[in-house]
């Protein structure tokens, strides 16, 4: 993954996508035939330099599931 700043700030990412149940890193998200993924975690840091030159580090630890646009429809 890489960071992008619309304002031109320098952004670096050190993030890992993990399977939440096993805690192991994954390379892709799988969505089952029912249209839902398992639970995944995105863990790591995002670092950026603001326009005044100050360096900031944000810690990321988010869990999520993905769904296709047809979940629950016949």
N, C-alpha and C positions, 0 to 999 in steps of 0.2 A: 504494500500500500504506500501511497505517497500523498503528501499534503498539498493543497492548493489554496492560495490566498487571492481573493479577488482584488484586494487592496495592494498587492505586491509584496506583502511581508514574506520573509524567509520562513518556511514551515518544514519541519522534519517529523517523521512519524516512526515510532518503534512499536508496532502493534502486532498482536498475534490473534488469529481466529482459532478458537478452541471449541471442542465438543463439551458442553457444560456438564454432562453426566460423567464422562471419562476424564476430563481435564487434559486431553491430548490435543495437540495442534492438528488442524485440518486444512486441506488445500482448496476444498470446494464445499458448498452447501448443497445438501440433497433435499429435494422436496418429494414426499411420497405421493402415491396415487390419490390420496385423499386431499391433496393440495396444500398440506402443511409440512413445514420442515421440523426437524428436532430442535432442541434448544441449544443455542450457540452462545459463546461469550467472545467479546472483543476486549482484549486486555493489553495495556501498555501505556505509552506516553506520546503526547503531541507537544512539540517544542516550537516556539516561534519568537521572532524578534519584532517588537512593535516599532512604529515610526520614530520613536525617540531613542531607539537602540537598546531598550531594556529587553532582556531575555525572560520568557515565561515558559513554564512547563505545566501542562495539564495532564492529570492522570485519568485514564479511561478504564472502566470496568463495567461493561454493559452486557446484559443478557437479552437475547431476542429470539423470536421465531419468525420465519418468513412464510408467506402464503401467496399462492397465485391468485389472480383476480376472480376465480370461479369457485371459491370455497363456499360450500353450502348451497350451491345452485344445481338444479338437475341437469 
